[in-house]
Amino acid sequence: FDWLYVNPGLIAIANLDDRNHMVTAELDYTGVTNVDLRARVIWLRGDADTEFAEQPYAHRAELRLQWYF
């Protein structure tokens, strides 16, 4: 498992007016030709009746495998 091909990422989006926010952490691995493997965790926080609090989930985890041909 060659760590040269691992790319971490962190995304934060916040609305300062109503104090809600979304934080996403991800790892992307591209060490295999024509394959992209991505793991992502998303956290949503907000008060009732805000954009992120109205989502059907508060936390979500994804694992995505893309194969290019």
Residue pairs with C-beta under 8 A, 6 or more apart in sequence:
1 31
2 31
4 31
5 29
5 30
5 31
6 27
6 28
6 29
6 31
7 27
7 28
7 29
7 30
8 25
8 26
8 27
8 28
9 24
9 25
9 26
9 27
9 28
10 23
10 24
10 25
10 26
11 22
11 23
11 24
11 26
12 21
12 22
12 23
12 24
13 21
13 22
14 20
14 21
14 22
15 21
15 46
15 50
15 51
15 52
18 46
18 47
18 50
18 51
19 46
19 47
19 50
20 44
20 45
20 46
20 47
20 50
20 51
20 52
20 53
21 44
21 45
21 46
21 52
22 42
22 43
22 44
22 45
22 52
23 42
23 43
24 40
24 41
24 42
24 43
25 40
25 41
26 38
26 39
26 40
26 41
27 38
27 39
27 40
28 36
28 37
28 38
29 36
29 37
29 38
30 36
30 37
34 67
34 68
34 69
35 65
35 66
35 67
35 68
36 64
36 65
36 66
36 68
37 63
37 64
37 65
37 66
38 62
38 63
38 64
38 65
38 66
39 61
39 62
39 63
39 64
40 61
40 62
40 63
40 64
41 59
41 60
41 61
41 62
42 59
42 60
42 61
42 62
43 58
43 59
44 52
44 53
44 55
44 57
44 58
44 59
45 52
45 53
45 58
46 52
46 53
47 53
